[in-house]
């Protein structure tokens, strides 16, 4: 298994949650990594991405200022730190990786199994 997410759960509106993505070392070191969320019946949304070895994350407008991506290089782990959560953030959150940050998200090469975040 190459990407493994953890940390999902249920939280009240306004609360915080941190997701983790443990990656295979080769994937972590050689790919752009992203957090992508999806609600059933809707398109996948990339909420942010980062090059782990040069961590200057980019974020979608919908989460900028509320979500933060950072990495633990020594443990090949990427985090998504979420605050100010609202019901609109309810989704399955996936960790993904691809050689190109700019590729359309549906073409990204590596995916985790997803972790559910529910905000009420």
N, CA and C of each residue as an Amber inpcrd file, in Angstrom:
protein
   360
   0.8570000  -1.1840000   0.0000000   0.0000000   0.0000000   0.0000000
   0.8920000   1.2320000   0.0000000   0.6410000   2.1570000  -0.8940000
   1.5890000   3.2390000  -1.1150000   1.2170000   4.5480000  -0.4450000
  -0.0790000   4.8180000  -0.2950000  -0.5540000   6.0200000   0.3790000
  -1.6420000   5.5940000   1.3600000  -1.4870000   5.9700000   2.6200000
  -2.4520000   5.5820000   3.6400000  -2.8670000   6.8070000   4.4340000
  -4.1650000   7.1390000   4.3390000  -4.6880000   8.2780000   5.0820000
  -5.1870000   7.8340000   6.4430000  -5.1790000   8.7640000   7.3680000
  -5.7790000   8.5240000   8.6820000  -6.1840000   9.8590000   9.2720000
  -7.0230000   9.7990000  10.3070000  -7.3650000  11.0050000  11.0390000
  -8.7500000  11.5500000  10.7850000  -9.5040000  10.9340000   9.8790000
 -10.8510000  11.4170000   9.6280000 -11.7630000  11.1780000  10.8160000
 -12.9400000  11.7680000  10.7460000 -13.9070000  11.5950000  11.8190000
 -14.9920000  12.6300000  11.7390000 -15.7400000  12.7450000  12.8160000
 -16.8280000  13.6930000  12.9130000 -16.4340000  14.8480000  13.8220000
 -16.8250000  16.0420000  13.4300000 -16.4700000  17.2260000  14.1990000
 -17.6040000  18.2360000  14.0620000 -17.7540000  19.0720000  15.0540000
 -18.7780000  20.1140000  14.9890000 -18.2710000  21.2980000  14.1720000
 -19.2050000  22.0110000  13.5960000 -18.8660000  23.2010000  12.8230000
 -18.0250000  24.1560000  13.6610000 -16.9930000  24.6910000  13.0250000
 -16.0570000  25.5600000  13.7310000 -14.8750000  24.8310000  14.3180000
 -14.9430000  23.5130000  14.3220000 -13.8880000  22.7180000  14.9190000
 -12.7090000  22.4870000  14.0080000 -11.7770000  21.6880000  14.4950000
 -10.5320000  21.4100000  13.7780000 -10.3100000  19.9100000  13.6870000
  -9.5480000  19.5340000  12.6850000  -9.2030000  18.1320000  12.4780000
  -7.9210000  18.0810000  11.6760000  -7.0880000  17.0960000  11.9470000
  -5.8530000  16.9140000  11.1780000  -5.8420000  15.5370000  10.5410000
  -5.6170000  15.5120000   9.2440000  -5.4740000  14.2690000   8.5020000
  -3.9960000  14.0010000   8.2490000  -3.6530000  12.7230000   8.1820000
  -2.2880000  12.3140000   7.8750000  -2.2880000  11.4130000   6.6550000
  -1.2120000  11.4870000   5.8840000  -1.0060000  10.5960000   4.7490000
   0.4010000  10.0330000   4.8510000   0.4890000   8.7560000   5.1600000
   1.7830000   8.0830000   5.2050000   2.0720000   7.5200000   3.8240000
   3.2250000   7.8850000   3.2760000   3.5400000   7.5420000   1.8860000
   4.7320000   6.6130000   1.7900000   4.7290000   5.8470000   0.7280000
   5.9380000   5.1230000   0.3400000   7.0350000   6.1620000   0.0760000
   8.2370000   5.8880000   0.5360000   9.3110000   6.8600000   0.4440000
   9.6300000   7.3080000  -0.9620000   9.5690000   6.3760000  -1.9020000
   9.8910000   6.7470000  -3.2870000   8.8230000   7.6620000  -3.8630000
   7.5750000   7.3910000  -3.5370000   6.5040000   8.2590000  -4.0150000
   6.6260000   9.6320000  -3.3780000   6.8580000   9.6620000  -2.0760000
   6.9550000  10.9270000  -1.3470000   8.0670000  11.7980000  -1.9020000
   9.1780000  11.1920000  -2.2510000  10.3630000  11.9520000  -2.6500000
  10.3580000  12.3770000  -4.1050000   9.4960000  11.7940000  -4.9190000
   9.5800000  12.0170000  -6.3620000   8.3030000  12.5210000  -7.0070000
   7.3240000  12.8840000  -6.1910000   6.0430000  13.2960000  -6.7390000
   5.4980000  14.5240000  -6.0240000   4.6530000  15.2380000  -6.7420000
   3.8020000  16.2250000  -6.1250000   2.7340000  15.4760000  -5.3370000
   2.4110000  15.9630000  -4.1570000   1.3960000  15.2940000  -3.3490000
   0.2670000  16.2590000  -3.0490000  -0.9310000  15.7200000  -2.9740000
  -2.1030000  16.5710000  -2.8210000  -3.1250000  15.9560000  -1.8720000
  -3.9690000  16.8050000  -1.3800000  -5.1950000  16.3880000  -0.7010000
  -6.3510000  16.7160000  -1.6480000  -7.1770000  15.7210000  -1.8630000
  -8.3140000  15.8250000  -2.7690000  -9.5500000  15.3670000  -2.0070000
 -10.6410000  16.0810000  -2.1610000 -11.8550000  15.6430000  -1.4840000
 -12.9720000  15.4310000  -2.5000000 -13.8850000  14.5740000  -2.1090000
 -15.0000000  14.2660000  -3.0040000 -16.2590000  13.9990000  -2.2010000
 -17.3280000  14.5750000  -2.6900000 -18.6650000  14.3290000  -2.1660000
 -19.3890000  13.4820000  -3.1960000 -20.1310000  12.4700000  -2.7890000
 -20.8360000  11.6360000  -3.7620000 -21.6600000  12.4690000  -4.7330000
 -21.5030000  12.1680000  -6.0180000 -22.2450000  12.8740000  -7.0450000
 -21.6090000  14.1650000  -7.5020000 -20.4860000  14.5420000  -6.9020000
 -19.7970000  15.7740000  -7.2970000 -18.3830000  15.4700000  -7.7800000
 -17.8060000  16.4570000  -8.4630000 -16.4380000  16.3190000  -8.9540000
 -15.4490000  16.3050000  -7.7930000 -14.3310000  15.6390000  -8.0300000
 -13.2400000  15.7160000  -7.0690000 -12.7070000  17.1360000  -7.0130000
 -12.3340000  17.5700000  -5.8310000 -11.7630000  18.9020000  -5.6570000
 -10.3900000  18.7810000  -4.9990000  -9.3950000  19.3260000  -5.6700000
  -8.0650000  19.3510000  -5.0610000  -8.0120000  20.5320000  -4.1030000
  -7.8380000  20.2580000  -2.8380000  -7.8370000  21.3560000  -1.8680000
  -6.4480000  21.9520000  -1.6980000  -5.4160000  21.1940000  -2.0590000
  -4.0700000  21.7420000  -1.9780000  -3.0430000  20.7190000  -2.3850000
  -1.8590000  21.2080000  -2.7430000  -0.7770000  20.3070000  -3.1040000
   0.5670000  20.8650000  -2.6520000   1.5520000  19.9900000  -2.6540000
   2.8840000  20.3790000  -2.1920000   3.9250000  19.4540000  -2.7840000
   5.1120000  19.9890000  -3.0510000   6.2640000  19.1600000  -3.3350000
   6.9190000  18.8900000  -1.9840000   6.9090000  17.6580000  -1.5000000
   7.3670000  17.3990000  -0.1330000   8.7830000  17.8790000   0.1720000
   9.6740000  17.7890000  -0.8020000  11.0560000  18.1590000  -0.5190000
  11.3100000  19.6470000  -0.7090000  10.3010000  20.3680000  -1.1650000
  10.3890000  21.8280000  -1.2930000   9.0280000  22.3880000  -0.9020000
   8.6850000  22.2550000   0.3750000   7.2890000  22.4230000   0.8080000
   6.7880000  23.8590000   0.8280000   6.2950000  24.2930000  -0.3140000
   5.5800000  25.5670000  -0.4050000   4.1870000  25.2510000  -0.9540000
   3.2530000  24.9500000  -0.0830000   1.9570000  24.4510000  -0.5320000
   1.1410000  25.4900000  -1.2960000   0.2710000  24.9710000  -2.1480000
  -0.7400000  25.7820000  -2.8180000  -2.0980000  25.2650000  -2.3880000
  -3.0790000  26.1710000  -2.3450000  -4.4050000  25.8220000  -1.8250000
  -5.4910000  26.3130000  -2.7710000  -6.6160000  25.6160000  -2.7290000
  -7.7780000  26.1260000  -3.4430000  -8.3550000  27.3010000  -2.6730000
  -9.1040000  28.1150000  -3.3840000  -9.6830000  29.2870000  -2.7350000
 -10.6840000  28.9230000  -1.6520000 -11.3130000  27.7670000  -1.8090000
 -12.3440000  27.3810000  -0.8490000 -11.7800000  27.0540000   0.5270000
 -10.4860000  26.7420000   0.6070000  -9.9040000  26.3510000   1.8930000
  -8.7840000  27.2650000   2.3420000  -8.3540000  28.1810000   1.4800000
  -7.2190000  29.0380000   1.8230000  -7.5050000  29.8090000   3.1050000
  -6.5230000  29.7980000   3.9790000  -6.6680000  30.4790000   5.2520000
  -7.2560000  29.6100000   6.3510000  -7.8360000  28.4750000   5.9650000
  -8.4050000  27.5630000   6.9660000  -7.6400000  26.2340000   7.0270000
  -7.1360000  25.7860000   5.8920000  -6.4270000  24.5000000   5.8220000
  -4.9420000  24.7610000   5.6200000  -4.1300000  23.9100000   6.2050000
  -2.6800000  24.0050000   6.0590000  -2.1150000  22.6320000   5.7430000
  -1.2690000  22.5820000   4.7270000  -0.5620000  21.3390000   4.3940000
   0.8670000  21.4660000   4.8840000   1.3220000  20.4720000   5.6060000
   2.7520000  20.4020000   5.9000000   3.2190000  18.9510000   5.8310000
   4.5270000  18.7710000   5.9380000   5.1090000  17.4470000   5.7260000
   6.1160000  17.1390000   6.8250000   6.2510000  15.8670000   7.0770000
   7.3170000  15.3360000   7.9280000   8.2040000  14.5120000   7.0070000
   9.2900000  15.1130000   6.5570000  10.1290000  14.4580000   5.5620000
  10.7400000  13.1680000   6.1150000  11.1300000  13.1760000   7.3670000
  11.8050000  12.0040000   7.9220000  10.8920000  10.7880000   7.9920000
   9.5840000  11.0130000   8.0490000   8.6290000   9.9090000   8.1380000
   7.7510000   9.7840000   6.8960000   8.0960000  10.4860000   5.8330000
   7.3580000  10.4300000   4.5630000   5.8550000  10.6220000   4.7940000
   5.5190000  11.6270000   5.5480000   4.1230000  11.8660000   5.9070000
   3.7080000  13.2810000   5.5580000   2.5180000  13.3980000   4.9900000
   1.9290000  14.6970000   4.6840000   0.7050000  14.8790000   5.5840000
   0.4930000  16.1000000   6.0210000  -0.6280000  16.3960000   6.9040000
  -1.5520000  17.4290000   6.2580000  -2.8090000  17.3520000   6.6170000
  -3.7700000  18.3980000   6.2790000  -4.3940000  18.8510000   7.5840000
  -4.0380000  20.0490000   7.9810000  -4.5400000  20.6090000   9.2430000
  -5.7040000  21.5330000   8.8990000  -6.8630000  21.1790000   9.3860000
  -8.0830000  21.8790000   9.0180000  -8.6640000  22.5740000  10.2430000
  -9.0400000  23.8240000  10.0770000  -9.6950000  24.5650000  11.1430000
 -10.8630000  25.3350000  10.5520000 -11.7250000  25.8230000  11.4370000
 -12.8870000  26.5500000  10.9550000 -13.7720000  25.7160000  10.0530000
 -13.9040000  24.4390000  10.3860000 -14.6480000  23.5310000   9.5150000
 -16.1270000  23.8830000   9.4870000 -16.7230000  23.6580000   8.3210000
 -18.1450000  23.8820000   8.1290000 -18.7510000  22.6460000   7.4750000
 -20.0840000  22.5110000   7.5080000 -20.6920000  21.3440000   6.8600000
 -20.3050000  21.1990000   5.3980000 -19.9820000  22.3060000   4.7380000
 -19.5510000  22.2370000   3.3460000 -18.2290000  21.5330000   3.1460000
 -17.4850000  21.3100000   4.2230000 -16.2200000  20.5820000   4.1350000
 -16.4160000  19.0750000   4.2750000 -17.6330000  18.6500000   4.5250000
 -17.9060000  17.2210000   4.6400000 -17.6220000  16.5230000   3.3150000
 -16.7810000  15.5060000   3.3690000 -16.3640000  14.8020000   2.1500000
 -15.4800000  13.6330000   2.5390000 -15.1970000  12.8040000   1.5600000
 -14.1100000  11.8400000   1.7030000 -12.8400000  12.5200000   1.2200000
 -11.8270000  12.4790000   2.0460000 -10.5610000  13.1430000   1.7370000
  -9.5330000  12.0950000   1.3270000  -8.9180000  12.3330000   0.1860000
  -7.9270000  11.4210000  -0.3600000  -6.5570000  12.0820000  -0.4010000
  -5.5640000  11.2900000  -0.1650000  -4.1890000  11.6680000  -0.4380000
  -3.8500000  11.1560000  -1.8430000  -3.2160000  11.9780000  -2.6400000
  -2.8750000  11.5840000  -4.0020000  -1.4700000  12.0730000  -4.3330000
  -0.8620000  11.4260000  -5.3140000   0.4750000  11.8180000  -5.7430000
   0.6090000  11.6530000  -7.2450000   1.4080000  12.5090000  -7.8430000
   1.6050000  12.4710000  -9.2860000   2.8870000  13.2170000  -9.6180000
   3.5510000  12.8360000 -10.7140000   4.7660000  13.5690000 -11.0670000
   4.5200000  15.0430000 -11.3890000   3.2840000  15.3990000 -11.7500000
   2.9950000  16.7690000 -12.1660000   1.8570000  17.3630000 -11.3460000
   2.1540000  18.4090000 -10.6080000   1.1190000  19.1010000  -9.8400000
   0.0050000  19.6050000 -10.7360000   0.3460000  19.9500000 -11.9610000
  -0.6090000  20.6010000 -12.8490000  -1.5350000  19.6330000 -13.5610000
  -1.2820000  18.3480000 -13.4570000  -2.1820000  17.3880000 -14.1020000
  -3.5860000  17.4940000 -13.5350000  -4.6030000  17.3240000 -14.3870000
  -5.9680000  17.2760000 -13.8490000  -6.0750000  16.1990000 -12.7870000
  -6.7830000  16.4940000 -11.7300000  -6.7590000  15.6130000 -10.5670000
  -7.2180000  14.2060000 -10.9060000  -8.1200000  14.0660000 -11.8300000
  -8.6000000  12.7290000 -12.1670000  -7.5470000  11.8840000 -12.8830000
  -6.4490000  12.4920000 -13.2700000  -5.3830000  11.7480000 -13.9290000
  -4.2250000  11.4230000 -12.9910000  -4.3330000  11.8270000 -11.7280000
  -3.2220000  11.5950000 -10.8180000  -2.9860000  10.0990000 -10.6530000
  -1.6920000   9.7330000 -10.4670000  -1.2790000   8.3420000 -10.5940000
  -1.5430000   7.5120000  -9.3320000  -1.2860000   8.0750000  -8.1810000
  -1.3460000   7.3090000  -6.9350000  -2.4410000   7.8640000  -6.0240000
  -3.1680000   6.9730000  -5.4030000  -4.2780000   7.3590000  -4.5260000
  -4.3010000   6.5120000  -3.2650000  -4.6790000   7.1620000  -2.1830000
  -4.9810000   6.4230000  -0.9710000  -6.4220000   5.9470000  -0.9900000
  -6.8080000   5.3050000   0.0860000  -8.1450000   4.7220000   0.1510000
  -9.2030000   5.7330000   0.5930000  -8.7750000   6.8470000   1.1270000
  -9.6940000   7.8940000   1.5570000 -10.0570000   7.7800000   3.0190000
 -10.3810000   8.9380000   3.5920000 -10.8470000   8.9850000   4.9700000
 -11.9990000   9.9860000   5.0470000 -13.0420000   9.6150000   5.7590000
 -14.2500000  10.4270000   5.7890000 -14.1340000  11.5300000   6.8330000
 -14.5280000  12.7280000   6.4250000 -14.6450000  13.8620000   7.3440000
 -16.0950000  14.3270000   7.3130000 -16.7230000  14.3740000   8.4710000
 -18.1090000  14.7980000   8.5750000 -18.1940000  15.9630000   9.5510000
 -18.7560000  17.0780000   9.0800000 -18.8930000  18.2750000   9.8960000
 -20.3800000  18.5650000  10.0780000 -20.8100000  18.6940000  11.3020000
 -22.2320000  18.9280000  11.5590000 -22.4430000  20.1320000  12.4670000
